[in-house]
Amino acid sequence: MKEFKYTITDPEGIHARPAGELVKAAKEFASTIKLNKDGKAGDCKRIFGIMGLAVKQGNEVTFTFEGEDEDAAYEAISAFVKENL
């Protein structure tokens, strides 16, 4: 399992557009990819799982990757997050 911690910098937090793009990126991998905030976790392959966490600017989140292609998923998703969130 791999982990990636990030503090959200987007002034609007994780809203619909970047959440949809994150889901699209996550679905390219077989691994389980979770977004964790304040003890709650959302599946990054489901938009409602991400939106339900109500992530705002300044919140620290943790992405976890587990599965056969977790290394590739970690690289792709962490790059996406740094550019878009």
C-alpha positions as CSV (number, residue, x, y, z in Angstrom):
1,M,0.0,0.0,0.0
2,K,1.2,3.5,-0.8
3,E,0.0,6.8,0.6
4,F,0.2,10.4,-0.6
5,K,-0.7,13.4,1.7
6,Y,-1.7,16.7,0.3
7,T,-3.1,20.0,1.5
8,I,-5.8,21.3,-0.9
9,T,-4.8,24.7,-2.4
10,D,-7.8,25.3,-4.8
11,P,-9.9,28.1,-3.4
12,E,-13.0,26.2,-4.1
13,G,-11.7,22.9,-2.6
14,I,-12.6,19.7,-4.4
15,H,-15.7,20.7,-6.4
16,A,-17.5,18.9,-9.2
17,R,-15.1,19.5,-12.1
18,P,-11.9,18.3,-10.5
19,A,-13.8,15.5,-8.7
20,G,-15.0,14.3,-12.1
21,E,-11.5,14.5,-13.6
22,L,-10.1,12.6,-10.6
23,V,-12.7,9.8,-11.0
24,K,-11.8,9.6,-14.7
25,A,-8.1,9.3,-13.8
26,A,-8.6,6.8,-11.0
27,K,-10.8,4.5,-13.2
28,E,-7.7,3.9,-15.4
29,F,-6.2,1.7,-12.7
30,A,-7.2,-1.7,-11.2
31,S,-6.0,-0.7,-7.8
32,T,-8.2,0.6,-5.0
33,I,-7.7,4.4,-4.6
34,K,-9.2,6.1,-1.6
35,L,-9.4,9.7,-0.5
36,N,-9.3,10.1,3.3
37,K,-10.3,13.2,5.3
38,D,-10.9,13.5,9.0
39,G,-11.3,9.7,9.5
40,K,-13.7,9.3,6.6
41,A,-12.8,7.7,3.3
42,G,-14.2,8.0,-0.2
43,D,-13.7,5.8,-3.3
44,C,-11.9,7.9,-5.9
45,K,-13.7,5.9,-8.6
46,R,-17.1,7.3,-7.5
47,I,-17.8,11.0,-7.7
48,F,-20.2,10.9,-4.8
49,G,-17.5,9.2,-2.7
50,I,-15.3,12.3,-3.3
51,M,-17.9,15.0,-3.1
52,G,-19.4,13.5,0.1
53,L,-16.2,14.4,2.0
54,A,-16.7,18.1,1.4
55,V,-13.0,18.9,1.0
56,K,-12.3,22.6,1.3
57,Q,-9.2,24.7,0.7
58,G,-6.6,24.1,3.5
59,N,-7.8,20.6,4.3
60,E,-5.2,17.9,4.5
61,V,-6.2,14.7,2.7
62,T,-4.5,11.4,2.3
63,F,-4.8,9.3,-0.9
64,T,-4.2,5.5,-0.4
65,F,-3.4,3.1,-3.2
66,E,-3.6,-0.6,-2.9
67,G,-3.4,-3.2,-5.7
68,E,-1.5,-4.7,-8.6
69,D,-0.8,-1.3,-10.3
70,E,-0.5,0.8,-7.1
71,D,2.9,2.3,-8.1
72,A,1.6,3.6,-11.5
73,A,-1.6,4.8,-9.8
74,Y,0.4,6.6,-7.2
75,E,2.5,8.4,-9.8
76,A,-0.4,9.4,-12.0
77,I,-2.9,10.5,-9.3
78,S,-0.3,12.4,-7.2
79,A,0.8,14.3,-10.3
80,F,-2.9,15.1,-11.1
81,V,-3.6,16.3,-7.6
82,K,-0.6,18.6,-7.5
83,E,-1.6,20.2,-10.8
84,N,-5.4,20.4,-10.2
85,L,-6.2,20.6,-6.5
